[in-house]
Amino acid sequence: MNKFDPVISVIVPTYQHARYIGECLNSILAQDLDQPWELIIGEDGSTDGTREICVGIANENPNRVRLILNEAESRIYIDGKRAAALV
């Protein structure tokens, strides 16, 4: 996937964060580190535009960003309440 073996992985799970996710991800991508690193974004099926923002940032940074898109059919429910998602 990446052309390097990352030493550091920054993981950002997100759901319905369109208002802030761009600023969050861009501030992480602006960091200057001596070690190789990657940004892993877990987007959990947002409907407010979060997913589109994450896809755009991932497309702009293909060697740095790994985007994991969860779909509705992968969600786990316990007693009728959403509990998690399978990746």
N, C-alpha and C positions, 0 to 999 in steps of 0.2 A: 504494500500500500504506500508507505512513505519511503523516501530515498535515504532515510537514516534510521537508526535505532534510537528512539527517544529514551532519555534518562528520566525525564519528568513528564508525567501526564497530568494535565489539569482537566478535571471532569466537571461539566456544568449540566445538571439535569434541569429541564425547563418545561413548563406547561402554563400557557396563558400569560406570558410575560412580554407581550409585544411592546409595551411602553418602555421597557428597560433593557431588553435582551441585547439590542444592538450596541448600546453603550457598554454593557458588561463584556460582551465578547470582544469588541474592538479594544477595550482597555487591556484585556488579557493579551491580545495579539500584539499590542504595542510594547510589551515587555522585551527587554534585551538581556538575554541570559547567555552565559558562556557554555552551558550544557545544551545538548539537543533536547527539544521538548515538543509536545503535541497538545492540542486542545481537543478533547472529546466532548461532543455535545449530544446529550440524550433528549430528543424532542418527543413528547408524549401525546401527539395528536391534537395540538392546540387548534382552535378555530378562530383566534383573534388576530392572526397574521404572524404569530411567533414563528411558525414553521417556515414560512416564506422568507423571513429575515434570516433564519438559521441556514437555509439552503443557499441564499445569496452569499452569505459570509463564507460558507464552506466552499462554494464555487470560486470565490475570489482568492482563497487560500488553500488550494488542494494539497500542498505538501506539508501543511501544518495542522489542518482541521480534519477530524474524523467525525462524521455526522451519523448518528444512529436514530432512525425514524421509526417510532413505534406506531402501530396501527390499532384500530379499535378491536380487531379480532384477537390481538395478543394480550389484551387486558385480563387481569385476574380479579374476580369478585368474591368477597367473603360476606355471607349473610346479606347479599344484595348490594353491598357497598364496594366501590372500586378500591382495590388494595395495592395493586402493582401491575407491572407489565413484563411479559417475557421478551427477551431480546433475542 
